[in-house]
Amino acid sequence: MKLFARTSPFALLFSLVLFVSTFTSTHVLASKRPDAYQSHTLEQQSLLVNTTQNVIRLTAYDNAIEVHYQNDKTPLPSYAIKENATPHTAQVKNTTHKLTFSAGQLTAVITKSPFAIQFYRQGQLLVGEEAGYVKQIQEADEQENYHGFRFHLSQDEKLLGAGERVLGMDRRGHRLPLYNRAHYGYTTESSQMNFSIPAVLSNKKYLLLFDNSAKGWLDIGKANPNILQFSAVSGRSSYIVFSGDNYPDIIHNYVKLTGTQPMPPRWALGNFASRFGYRSQKEVTTTVQKFIDLDIPLDALVLDLYWFGKDIKGHMGNLTWDKETFPAPEKMMSTLKEQGVKTVLITEPFVLTNSKKWQEAADNQALAKDVDGNAKTFDFYFGNTGLIDVFNETGRRWFTDIYKTLDEQGVSGWWGDLGEPEVHPSDTLHTLDNGLQVNADAIHNVYGHQWAKTLYEHQLTLHPNKRPFILMRSGFAGSQRYGMIPWTGDVSRSWGGLQPQVELSLQMSLLGLGYTHSDLGGFAGGESFDKELYIRWLQYGVFQPIYRPHAQDNIAAEVVFHDKETQDILREFIKLRYQLLPYNYTLAYENSIKGMPLMRPLFFEDEQNSQLIQNAQSYLWGDAFLVTPIVSAEQKEVTIQLPKGIWFDYFTGKKYLGNQTITIATSLNTLPVLVRAGSFIPMVPAVQSTQQYSSQALTLHYYADKSVKKSAGKMYEDDGISINNMAKNQYELLHFSVEHAKALTFNFSHQGQYPNMPAQRDIHLVIHHLKDMPKTVSINGRALKVGQNDKAQAIWDATTKTFTIKFTWQHEKHGQQYQQKPLTLSVM
């Protein structure tokens, strides 16, 4: 939902001018005098250092070190570090000129005078302070306006990160505002969007996070080409350095401290019907039935703001059903569930003074305050409003009581919109649970983060063993631990809007937010339906984390309301999305345990090739697929930079040698998707909804090539609903491996179990790209009948060069445990 419907042009211009004027100068930070070491003490896992100007605490974590200059005037908690983070044991070595604080492979070396900290991994310098903690001083009155940190940058260093921006992958040379703000209708450039995350990932194999929630700036070599500078108006004086052997390892260490993303419910990986917005109960039920009638899978329907009011203005804060347009919402949602469709509702944190709930919210002290202690009110597009204070218990309790009522009515998922917050006057006061009162600028960037935490924890109190679904427009470092599913904002419905979507998702994934996705088809504007654009965007969506077309309703967002050719093309792609559920769900598993992105940049493949960092035209979907979206009109061919190895065109089967740039022709019916040789891809038959999902009939595709002598894959399964399946040992992990010598020797093994898992699996092992029909096939020494018809157990298709082996993989009971029998399958 969207800026055009939220802020008048005059108000928007005024707020923009105010924001820009606040940050016009470069704000180069400088200390008044050099700092020097005085003394230190080691307190368990922390090193406390006293200097002539500061008290500094260094805390060791797993491959991470936090540095906190503890002289904040208004101390705030860390929002980035997860609640149950456990420090690691560290060692300190003291010499005449230096202190060395070691935490495993990462070491902080402190120069005593002038005071500075440098960070090393296995003896190699990663990054170091240029001036440490610094302030901007107004000489006239000695007022401290900004504070922050300055770090040295190496000459050829490349830096990614800083959250949602459209700038190119390497963000060096930019000075970026740290203030979450919607950018309505953006296309190929945006320096400020909904997620302003104060963190950078360097090709020198470190990640640097500034743990500060306040309004500020991140200067990545703009004012001074060799200086990285963080500055903020207030907030926490803390940063954290992470290291690792490679990029996935760094991300893993980052999420170990900031929190891993919980597994989403399986239905979240299905198809969504969404628009701005469905205006009546009848429109909802008619839309869902149309998906069913046209044989197009569907798992969720998203209701925008019309569920609580028939108009855009005047209803925000009601947060109860408009019974004129939705006369029987509980019955509606119950019927949708029977059809396999979940209902997701939009909510906003603004309560209009003329809404039905204003007085209730004010009486319950649920709203942020002004300097006089009254509910703070201000104007924006929707009217005169207050803002729910999610930072204190009274505000959260009032808000979650509303969610509880809606949950009891049958709502399955939540959409948190405008959570930057979109309008957030600086003199708004928020009260933290510890009684500390801070202004809006100090905690602006964590409002959406705190809202997601509130909603996530409340849902777990209502349903302790059910995974929440939380779509949220704004957040901060660590928001992923609350199950936040972000999207890339109010993108233009144009080719220019499609072009930066890979960059946005890749950048967010590098900082833990692995489910970042776009409004498929584009959201904002568009005078007429661009069929090619729509098809290309929704084809790309099959290989992004969430499949959710969404748009202003002057042009339908849903496939079912377009012409037959569009439906026929996209039906197959949406069904492919459902067929890939076992593969995609395994990507979700990998993300939940290690933070590994579902969408992966090509530079993961060759970390020595710094030029790959700039590539946001192609990406890896898991390890198996290389995807290159079509992002220009009437594009007849596409150029693809291939990683090393052997690659096959997913649709045509054509083979390509890797480590080169290729050009392939395009077709509207297909998308440039390549598969890596040696890949295992588990698939299931498409279903109308994940409510009917089963992996009992499993097709396992293997892409063979003689260059791949050994290969392995896995598939994760659980009930798709419950919390903490891995911790409870209520999951199944299937392992596949192969050795390619004179024969292809496959090994299948298994670990774990979960309630209602299949008693056996009917496997179709499809081996692609063999030159000739194999002569013999055996499973655990038992020969199978080989032929070219359906009567055979192993079937050769000479046209497609595929060899399909059909067998049953059964469970064996060992006491109270069920295990699938290990299998060895030989193909000669």
C-alpha positions in Angstrom: 0.0 0.0 0.0 1.1 3.1 -1.1 2.4 6.5 -0.9 0.1 8.0 -3.4 -2.7 7.1 -1.1 -1.0 8.3 2.0 0.6 11.7 1.6 -0.6 14.8 -0.1 1.8 16.3 -2.6 2.2 19.4 -0.4 2.8 17.4 2.8 5.2 15.1 0.9 7.2 18.1 -0.5 7.3 19.7 2.9 8.5 16.6 4.7 11.1 15.9 2.0 12.5 19.4 2.1 12.7 19.2 5.9 14.5 15.9 5.7 16.9 17.1 3.0 17.7 20.4 4.7 18.5 18.5 7.9 21.2 16.5 6.1 22.6 19.0 3.5 26.1 19.3 4.9 28.5 16.4 4.7 28.8 16.1 8.5 32.4 15.0 8.6 32.9 13.8 12.2 35.9 14.9 14.2 37.0 14.5 17.8 38.2 17.5 19.8 41.4 15.8 20.8 43.3 12.4 20.4 42.1 9.6 22.7 44.6 7.4 24.6 44.5 4.2 26.7 44.5 4.4 30.5 43.5 0.9 31.9 41.6 -2.2 31.2 39.9 -5.2 32.9 38.7 -8.5 31.6 35.2 -9.3 32.7 34.3 -12.9 31.6 33.8 -12.6 27.9 34.2 -8.8 27.7 37.1 -6.5 27.8 36.5 -3.1 29.5 38.9 -0.4 28.4 39.2 3.1 29.9 40.6 5.9 27.8 41.1 9.6 28.3 37.7 10.2 26.6 35.7 7.0 26.7 34.8 3.8 28.4 34.7 1.0 25.8 33.5 -2.6 26.1 34.6 -5.2 23.7 32.5 -8.4 23.7 33.4 -11.6 21.9 30.8 -13.7 20.0 31.3 -16.6 17.5 33.5 -15.0 14.8 32.2 -11.6 15.8 33.3 -8.8 18.2 31.1 -6.0 19.4 32.6 -2.7 20.3 30.5 -0.4 22.5 31.6 3.1 23.5 29.6 3.4 26.7 29.1 7.1 26.9 25.7 7.4 25.4 23.6 10.1 26.9 20.5 8.1 26.3 21.5 4.5 26.4 19.3 2.3 24.2 19.2 -1.5 24.0 20.7 -3.4 21.1 18.0 -4.1 18.5 20.3 -6.0 16.2 21.6 -8.6 18.6 19.2 -11.5 19.4 17.7 -11.7 22.8 19.5 -14.8 23.9 22.9 -14.2 22.4 25.7 -15.8 24.4 29.2 -14.2 24.5 32.2 -16.4 23.8 35.3 -16.8 25.9 38.1 -14.4 24.9 41.7 -13.9 25.7 43.6 -10.7 26.3 47.3 -10.0 25.7 48.8 -6.8 27.1 52.1 -5.3 25.8 53.6 -1.9 26.1 51.9 -0.4 23.1 49.0 -2.8 22.3 46.1 -4.9 23.7 45.1 -8.0 21.8 41.6 -9.3 22.3 41.2 -12.7 20.7 38.0 -14.6 20.0 38.8 -17.6 18.0 40.0 -16.6 14.5 38.9 -13.0 14.9 41.2 -10.6 16.8 40.9 -7.0 17.8 44.2 -5.3 18.2 44.0 -2.1 20.2 46.7 0.6 19.8 47.0 2.4 23.1 48.1 5.9 21.8 46.6 7.3 19.8 43.7 4.9 20.6 42.5 2.8 17.7 41.2 -0.7 17.0 42.0 -2.9 14.1 40.5 -6.3 13.3 42.4 -9.3 12.0 41.4 -12.8 10.9 44.2 -15.4 11.1 46.7 -12.6 11.1 45.3 -10.8 8.1 44.0 -7.2 8.5 40.3 -6.9 7.7 39.4 -3.4 8.7 40.4 -0.8 11.3 39.2 2.4 12.9 40.4 5.6 11.3 39.4 7.8 14.2 37.3 5.5 16.4 34.3 7.1 18.1 33.9 10.6 16.9 31.6 13.6 17.2 30.6 16.6 15.3 31.0 19.7 17.5 29.3 23.1 17.0 32.1 25.4 18.2 29.7 28.1 19.2 27.9 26.3 21.9 29.8 23.0 22.2 26.6 21.1 21.3 27.1 17.5 20.0 24.9 17.2 16.9 26.1 13.9 15.4 28.2 11.0 16.6 29.5 7.9 15.0 32.6 6.1 13.7 35.2 6.4 10.9 37.0 3.4 9.4 39.8 3.0 6.8 38.9 1.6 3.4 41.4 -0.2 1.2 42.0 1.2 -2.2 40.4 -1.6 -4.3 37.8 -2.6 -1.7 34.2 -3.2 -2.8 31.3 -2.9 -0.4 27.8 -4.1 -0.5 24.9 -3.6 1.9 23.1 -0.7 3.5 19.7 -2.3 2.9 17.2 -1.5 0.2 18.8 0.8 -2.4 18.9 0.8 -6.2 22.5 1.9 -6.8 24.4 -1.1 -8.3 25.8 -3.9 -6.2 29.0 -2.1 -5.1 27.8 0.8 -2.9 31.2 2.4 -2.6 31.3 6.1 -3.5 27.8 6.8 -2.1 26.6 8.7 0.9 23.3 7.2 2.0 20.6 8.4 4.4 19.8 6.1 7.2 16.1 6.8 7.6 13.5 4.3 6.6 11.3 5.9 4.0 9.0 4.7 1.2 9.9 5.6 -2.4 6.7 5.4 -4.3 7.0 4.4 -8.0 10.8 4.0 -8.1 12.5 2.5 -11.1 16.3 2.3 -11.8 17.6 4.5 -9.0 16.8 4.9 -5.4 19.2 5.9 -2.6 16.5 5.8 0.2 13.9 3.1 0.7 12.1 1.1 3.4 15.1 -0.7 4.9 18.0 1.5 5.8 20.3 -1.0 7.4 23.6 0.4 8.7 25.8 -2.4 7.6 28.3 -3.2 4.8 29.8 -6.5 3.5 33.3 -6.2 2.1 35.1 -8.3 -0.5 37.9 -8.4 2.1 35.7 -10.9 4.0 34.2 -8.9 6.8 30.8 -7.5 7.6 30.6 -4.3 9.7 27.3 -3.5 11.4 26.6 -0.2 13.2 24.1 -1.1 16.0 22.3 2.2 16.0 18.6 2.7 15.3 18.7 6.5 14.9 18.4 8.8 11.9 21.7 9.3 10.2 24.1 8.7 7.3 26.4 6.1 5.9 29.2 7.6 3.8 30.9 4.8 1.9 33.9 6.6 0.5 31.9 9.6 -0.8 33.3 12.6 1.3 36.7 10.8 1.5 37.4 8.0 -1.0 39.3 6.0 1.6 37.0 6.5 4.6 33.8 4.7 5.7 31.8 7.0 8.0 28.7 6.3 10.1 27.0 9.2 11.7 23.7 9.4 13.6 21.8 12.1 15.5 21.7 10.0 18.7 21.4 6.4 19.7 23.7 3.6 20.6 27.5 4.0 20.1 28.2 0.5 19.0 29.5 -1.5 16.1 30.0 -5.2 15.4 32.6 -6.8 13.1 31.9 -10.2 11.7 34.3 -12.4 9.8 34.4 -15.8 8.0 36.2 -18.0 5.6 33.9 -17.1 2.7 30.7 -15.1 2.1 28.2 -17.7 3.2 30.3 -18.3 6.3 30.2 -14.5 7.1 26.4 -14.5 6.6 26.1 -17.5 8.9 28.1 -15.8 11.6 26.0 -12.7 11.2 22.7 -14.5 11.7 24.1 -16.5 14.6 24.3 -13.2 16.5 21.4 -11.3 15.0 19.1 -14.3 14.7 18.1 -16.8 12.1 14.9 -16.6 10.1 12.4 -19.1 11.4 11.0 -21.6 8.8 7.9 -20.0 7.2 4.7 -22.0 7.0 4.8 -24.1 3.8 1.8 -22.3 2.3 3.9 -19.1 2.3 5.8 -20.6 -0.7 2.6 -20.9 -2.7 0.8 -18.4 -4.9 -0.9 -15.3 -3.5 -3.9 -13.3 -4.8 -3.3 -9.7 -3.9 -4.3 -6.2 -5.0 -5.0 -2.7 -3.8 -7.6 -3.9 -3.1 -10.6 -6.2 -2.8 -13.6 -4.1 -2.1 -16.2 -6.7 -1.0 -16.7 -10.2 0.3 -18.2 -11.1 -3.0 -15.2 -9.9 -5.0 -13.0 -12.1 -2.7 -15.0 -15.3 -3.1 -15.4 -14.7 -6.9 -11.7 -14.2 -7.3 -10.8 -17.4 -5.5 -13.3 -19.5 -7.4 -11.9 -18.2 -10.6 -8.4 -19.6 -9.7 -10.0 -22.9 -9.0 -12.0 -23.0 -12.2 -9.0 -22.1 -14.3 -6.8 -24.7 -12.6 -4.3 -22.2 -11.3 -2.9 -23.0 -7.8 -3.6 -20.6 -5.0 -2.7 -20.6 -1.3 -3.5 -17.1 0.1 -5.5 -14.0 -0.5 -4.4 -10.6 0.8 -6.9 -8.0 1.8 -5.7 -4.4 1.6 -7.3 -1.5 3.5 -10.9 -1.9 2.2 -11.6 -4.6 4.7 -12.1 -2.0 7.4 -13.5 0.9 5.2 -15.1 1.4 1.8 -12.9 4.4 1.1 -9.2 5.1 1.2 -9.5 8.0 3.6 -11.2 8.3 7.0 -11.1 4.7 8.2 -7.5 4.0 9.3 -7.4 2.8 12.9 -10.8 1.2 12.8 -9.2 -2.3 12.4 -12.6 -4.0 12.4 -14.6 -5.4 9.5 -16.8 -3.1 7.4 -19.9 -5.1 7.7 -21.6 -3.4 4.7 -19.0 -4.8 2.3 -17.8 -7.8 4.3 -21.0 -8.9 6.1 -19.8 -12.4 7.1 -16.0 -12.4 7.3 -15.7 -15.4 9.6 -17.8 -17.5 7.2 -15.8 -16.1 4.2 -12.5 -17.1 5.8 -13.8 -20.5 6.8 -14.9 -21.2 3.3 -11.6 -20.0 1.9 -9.7 -22.3 4.2 -11.8 -25.2 3.0 -10.7 -24.3 -0.5 -7.0 -24.3 0.7 -6.7 -20.5 0.8 -5.5 -18.5 3.8 -6.6 -14.9 4.5 -3.9 -12.3 5.1 -5.0 -8.8 6.5 -3.3 -5.5 6.2 -2.9 -3.5 9.4 -1.3 -0.1 9.9 0.1 1.5 13.1 -1.9 4.8 12.7 -5.2 5.6 14.5 -7.1 8.6 13.1 -8.6 10.9 15.6 -12.0 10.4 14.0 -11.7 6.7 13.8 -13.9 4.3 15.9 -10.9 3.3 18.1 -9.3 6.7 18.7 -10.7 7.3 22.2 -10.1 3.8 23.2 -6.5 4.0 22.1 -5.9 7.3 23.9 -7.6 6.1 27.1 -5.4 3.0 27.1 -2.2 5.0 26.7 -1.5 3.1 23.5 -0.2 6.1 21.5 3.1 7.9 21.3 3.1 11.2 23.1 3.9 14.8 22.7 6.1 16.9 25.0 3.1 17.6 27.3 2.4 13.9 27.8 -0.7 13.8 25.6 -1.2 11.6 22.6 0.8 13.1 19.8 -1.3 14.0 16.8 -0.3 15.1 13.3 -1.7 15.3 9.8 -1.0 13.1 6.8 -2.9 12.0 3.8 -5.5 9.9 5.6 -6.3 12.6 8.1 -5.4 13.7 11.6 -3.8 10.8 13.4 -1.8 9.3 16.3 0.8 6.5 16.2 0.7 3.3 18.2 3.7 3.1 20.5 4.9 -0.4 20.0 7.9 0.2 22.2 6.0 0.0 25.5 3.8 -2.6 27.0 0.6 -0.6 27.1 0.8 0.2 23.4 1.6 -3.4 22.5 -1.2 -4.8 24.7 -3.8 -2.6 23.0 -2.6 -3.5 19.6 -2.3 -7.2 20.2 -5.8 -7.4 21.6 -7.0 -6.3 18.1 -4.9 -9.0 16.5 -6.3 -11.6 19.0 -9.8 -10.8 18.0 -9.0 -11.1 14.3 -7.1 -14.3 14.8 -10.0 -15.8 16.5 -12.2 -14.9 13.5 -9.9 -16.9 11.3 -7.1 -14.7 9.9 -4.1 -16.7 9.0 -1.4 -14.1 8.3 -0.6 -10.4 8.8 0.6 -7.6 6.6 2.2 -4.7 8.4 2.2 -1.6 6.2 3.5 2.0 6.7 5.9 0.7 9.4 8.8 3.0 8.6 6.6 4.8 10.0 5.7 6.6 6.8 5.1 9.8 8.8 7.0 10.1 12.1 7.5 13.7 13.4 10.8 14.2 15.2 9.1 15.5 18.3 7.1 12.3 18.8 8.0 10.7 22.1 8.2 6.9 22.6 8.4 5.3 26.0 10.6 2.2 26.3 9.7 -0.6 28.7 12.5 0.5 31.0 10.8 4.0 31.3 13.3 5.8 29.1 11.6 8.3 26.8 13.2 9.0 23.4 12.2 11.0 20.5 11.2 9.6 17.1 14.6 10.2 15.5 16.4 7.9 18.0 14.4 4.8 17.2 12.7 5.5 13.8 14.6 2.8 11.9 13.5 0.1 14.4 9.8 0.9 14.5 8.9 -1.9 12.0 11.4 -4.2 13.6 9.7 -3.7 17.0 6.2 -4.1 15.5 7.3 -7.4 13.9 8.6 -8.6 17.2 5.4 -7.6 18.9 3.3 -9.5 16.4 5.6 -12.5 16.2 5.7 -13.1 19.9 2.0 -12.5 20.3 1.1 -15.0 17.6 3.3 -17.6 19.5 1.3 -16.9 22.7 -1.9 -17.6 20.7 -0.5 -20.6 18.8 2.6 -21.9 20.5 3.2 -24.5 17.8 2.2 -22.6 14.7 4.5 -20.6 12.4 3.4 -17.0 12.0 3.2 -15.3 8.7 4.3 -11.6 8.8 4.7 -9.5 5.7 6.3 -6.2 6.7 7.4 -3.1 4.8 10.2 -1.9 7.0 12.7 -3.2 9.4 16.3 -3.3 10.8 19.3 -5.5 11.2 18.0 -8.7 12.9 14.4 -8.3 11.9 14.6 -11.8 10.2 14.5 -13.5 13.6 10.8 -12.4 14.0 9.9 -14.2 10.8 9.7 -10.9 8.8 9.0 -11.3 5.1 9.9 -8.0 3.5 9.1 -6.7 0.0 10.8 -4.2 -2.2 8.2 -1.4 -1.8 5.9 0.5 -4.2 7.8 -0.3 -7.4 6.7 1.2 -10.7 4.7 -1.0 -12.9 7.2 -0.6 -15.8 10.3 -2.3 -17.2 12.3 0.2 -15.2 10.7 -1.1 -12.1 11.5 -4.7 -13.0 15.1 -4.1 -13.7 16.5 -3.5 -10.2 14.5 -6.3 -8.5 17.4 -8.9 -8.4 19.7 -6.3 -7.0 17.3 -5.4 -4.2 16.7 -9.0 -3.2 20.3 -10.0 -3.3 21.4 -7.0 -1.2 18.8 -7.7 1.5 19.6 -11.4 1.5 23.2 -10.7 2.3 22.1 -9.1 5.6 19.8 -11.9 6.7 16.5 -10.8 5.1 16.3 -13.8 2.7 12.6 -13.5 1.9 12.8 -10.1 0.2 10.6 -10.2 -2.9 8.8 -7.8 -5.2 5.2 -7.0 -6.0 5.1 -9.3 -9.1 3.9 -7.4 -12.1 4.8 -4.0 -10.5 2.6 -2.0 -8.2 2.5 1.7 -9.1 0.9 3.4 -12.1 0.6 1.9 -15.6 -2.0 3.2 -18.0 -2.7 0.0 -19.8 -1.8 -3.7 -19.4 1.6 -4.5 -20.7 1.3 -8.2 -21.4 5.0 -8.9 -22.0 6.1 -7.1 -18.9 3.5 -8.9 -16.8 4.5 -12.3 -18.1 8.2 -11.7 -17.6 7.8 -10.4 -14.1 5.7 -13.4 -13.0 8.0 -15.9 -14.7 10.9 -14.4 -12.7 8.7 -14.7 -9.6 8.8 -18.5 -9.7 12.5 -18.2 -8.7 12.1 -15.6 -5.9 11.3 -16.3 -2.3 7.6 -15.3 -2.2 5.2 -15.5 -5.2 2.8 -12.5 -4.7 1.5 -10.5 -7.6 0.2 -7.2 -6.2 -0.8 -3.8 -7.8 -3.1 -0.9 -7.9 -6.3 -2.2 -9.2 -6.7 -0.1 -12.3 -5.0 -3.1 -13.9 -5.7 -6.6 -12.4 -2.7 -8.1 -10.6 -4.2 -11.6 -10.8 -3.4 -14.0 -13.7 -7.1 -15.1 -13.8 -8.3 -11.7 -15.1 -6.1 -11.6 -18.2 -6.3 -13.2 -21.6 -6.1 -16.9 -22.3 -2.5 -16.9 -23.7 -1.3 -15.1 -20.6 -3.1 -17.6 -18.4 -1.8 -20.6 -20.3 1.8 -19.4 -20.1 1.7 -18.5 -16.5 -0.4 -21.4 -15.4 2.6 -23.6 -16.3 5.0 -21.4 -14.4 2.9 -21.3 -11.3 2.5 -25.0 -11.4 6.3 -25.3 -11.8 6.5 -23.2 -8.6 4.4 -25.9 -6.8 6.3 -28.8 -8.4 9.5 -27.3 -7.0 8.1 -27.1 -3.4 10.4 -29.8 -2.0 13.4 -28.0 -3.5 12.3 -24.6 -2.4 11.4 -25.8 1.1 14.9 -27.2 1.4 16.2 -23.7 0.5 14.0 -22.4 3.4 15.6 -25.0 5.7 19.1 -24.0 4.7 18.2 -20.3 5.3 16.8 -21.1 8.7 19.9 -22.9 10.0 22.7 -20.9 8.3 21.1 -17.7 6.9 22.0 -18.9 3.4 20.0 -16.8 0.9 17.5 -18.5 -1.3 18.6 -16.1 -4.1 22.4 -16.2 -4.2 24.8 -13.8 -6.0 27.2 -15.1 -8.6 30.2 -13.9 -6.7 29.5 -16.8 -4.2 30.8 -19.0 -7.0 34.2 -17.3 -7.5 35.3 -15.2 -4.5 38.5 -14.2 -6.2 36.7 -12.6 -9.1 35.7 -9.2 -7.7 34.0 -8.3 -11.1 31.3 -10.8 -10.3 30.2 -8.6 -7.4 28.6 -6.1 -9.9 26.5 -8.8 -11.6 22.8 -8.4 -10.7 21.5 -9.6 -14.0 21.7 -13.2 -13.1 21.6 -15.1 -9.8 21.6 -18.6 -8.4 18.3 -20.0 -7.0 19.8 -22.4 -4.5 22.8 -24.3 -5.9 21.1 -25.9 -8.8 19.5 -23.1 -10.9 21.0 -20.1 -12.6 18.3 -17.6 -13.4 18.5 -14.5 -15.7 15.2 -12.6 -15.7 14.1 -10.8 -18.9 13.9 -7.1 -18.0 13.6 -5.3 -21.3 10.7 -5.2 -23.8 11.0 -7.3 -26.9 14.3 -8.7 -25.8 15.3 -11.3 -28.4 18.4 -12.7 -26.6 20.1 -12.5 -23.3 23.8 -12.6 -22.3 24.7 -14.7 -19.3 27.9 -14.9 -17.4 28.3 -18.6 -16.5 30.1 -19.8 -13.4 32.5 -22.7 -13.9 31.2 -26.2 -14.5 28.7 -27.6 -17.0 25.2 -26.0 -17.4 22.1 -27.2 -19.1 19.2 -25.1 -20.4 16.3 -26.2 -18.2 13.7 -25.9 -21.0 15.7 -27.1 -24.1 18.4 -29.3 -22.5 21.2 -27.6 -24.5 24.6 -28.0 -22.8 27.0 -25.1 -22.1 30.5 -25.1 -20.8 30.9 -22.8 -17.9 33.4 -20.1 -17.0 32.4 -18.1 -20.1 29.8 -15.6 -21.3 27.1 -17.0 -23.5 24.2 -15.5 -25.5 21.0 -17.4 -25.8 17.7 -16.6 -27.7 14.6 -15.9 -25.7 11.0 -17.0 -26.0 7.9 -15.6 -24.3 7.0 -19.1 -23.2 10.2 -19.7 -21.3 12.7 -17.9 -19.0 16.5 -18.2 -19.3 17.0 -20.8 -16.6 20.1 -23.1 -16.5 20.7 -26.1 -14.3 24.1 -27.1 -12.9 25.5 -30.5 -13.9 25.5 -32.8 -10.9 22.3 -31.3 -9.4 19.6 -33.2 -7.7 16.2 -31.5 -7.9 13.3 -33.1 -6.0 9.8 -32.3 -7.4 6.2 -33.3 -6.7 3.0 -33.2 -8.8 1.4 -29.7 -8.8 -1.6 -29.3 -6.5 -4.3 -26.6 -6.3 -3.0 -25.6 -2.8 -0.3 -26.7 -0.4 -3.2 -28.0 1.8 -3.0 -31.0 -0.6 0.8 -31.2 -0.6 2.4 -34.6 -0.2 5.9 -35.9 -1.1 4.8 -39.5 -1.2 5.0 -39.4 -5.1 8.5 -37.9 -5.6 10.2 -37.2 -8.8 14.0 -36.8 -8.3 15.8 -35.2 -11.3 19.5 -35.8 -11.6 21.5 -33.8 -14.3 24.3 -36.1 -15.3 27.6 -35.2 -16.9 30.9 -37.2 -17.0 32.8 -34.1 -15.7 31.0 -34.5 -12.4 32.5 -37.6 -10.7 30.7 -37.1 -7.4 27.7 -35.2 -6.4 25.2 -34.9 -3.5 21.9 -33.4 -2.7 19.3 -33.3 0.1 15.7 -32.7 0.7 14.1 -31.4 3.9 10.6 -32.3 5.0 8.4 -31.7 8.0 4.7 -31.0 8.6 5.0 -27.5 7.2 3.2 -25.9 10.2 4.9 -26.5 13.5 7.5 -24.4 15.3 11.0 -25.6 16.0 10.7 -28.9 14.1 14.5 -29.3 14.0 14.9 -28.7 17.7 12.2 -31.2 18.5 13.6 -33.8 16.0 10.3 -33.7 14.1 11.7 -33.6 10.6 13.1 -35.7 7.9 16.2 -35.2 5.8 16.7 -37.2 2.7 20.2 -37.5 1.3 21.1 -38.3 -2.3 24.5 -38.9 -3.7 26.1 -40.4 -6.8 29.5 -41.5 -8.1 30.1 -41.5 -11.8 32.7 -44.1 -12.9 32.0 -47.1 -15.1 28.5 -47.1 -13.6 26.4 -44.4 -12.0 26.1 -45.5 -8.4 23.3 -43.7 -6.4 23.0 -43.9 -2.7 19.8 -42.8 -0.8 19.8 -42.4 2.9 17.5 -40.8 5.5 17.4 -39.3 9.0 14.6 -38.3 11.2 10.8 -38.5 11.2 7.8 -36.3 11.8 4.1 -37.0 12.4 2.1 -38.1 9.4 5.1 -38.4 7.1 4.6 -40.7 4.1 4.8 -44.4 5.0 6.8 -44.9 1.8 7.8 -42.8 -1.2 7.1 -43.8 -4.8 10.2 -42.5 -6.5 10.8 -41.6 -10.1 14.5 -41.0 -10.5 14.9 -39.1 -13.8 18.5 -39.1 -15.1 19.1 -36.4 -17.7 21.6 -36.2 -20.5 22.9 -39.7 -20.8 24.3 -40.5 -24.2 22.8 -44.0 -24.5 20.3 -46.3 -22.9 21.8 -48.1 -19.9 22.0 -51.8 -20.2 21.4 -52.8 -16.5 19.9 -51.3 -13.4 19.9 -52.8 -9.9 18.7 -51.7 -6.5 20.5 -53.2 -3.5 21.6 -55.9 -5.9 18.1 -56.6 -7.3 17.9 -56.2 -11.1 15.2 -54.1 -12.7 13.6 -54.5 -16.1 15.0 -52.0 -18.6 13.1 -50.9 -21.6 11.5 -48.1 -23.6 7.8 -48.5 -22.6 5.8 -48.0 -19.4 5.9 -51.7 -18.6 9.6 -51.5 -17.8 10.8 -50.4 -14.3 13.6 -48.4 -15.9 12.5 -46.5 -19.0 14.7 -44.9 -21.7 13.4 -42.0 -23.7 15.6 -41.6 -26.8 14.1 -38.3 -27.8 14.7 -36.5 -24.5 17.8 -38.6 -23.5 16.2 -39.2 -20.1 16.3 -42.4 -18.2 13.5 -42.9 -15.6 13.8 -45.5 -12.8 10.7 -46.3 -10.8 10.9 -47.8 -7.4 9.4 -47.6 -3.9 11.5 -46.3 -1.0 9.9 -47.8 2.2 10.3 -47.1 5.8 11.5 -49.7 8.3 10.5 -49.7 12.0 13.2 -49.9 14.6 11.5 -49.9 18.0 9.4 -46.7 18.0 11.4 -45.1 15.2 10.8 -45.3 11.5 13.6 -45.0 9.0 13.7 -45.2 5.2 15.9 -48.1 4.1 19.2 -47.0 2.7 19.3 -47.8 -1.0 22.1 -48.3 -3.5 21.1 -48.0 -7.1 23.5 -48.9 -9.9 23.1 -47.8 -13.6 25.4 -49.2 -16.3 
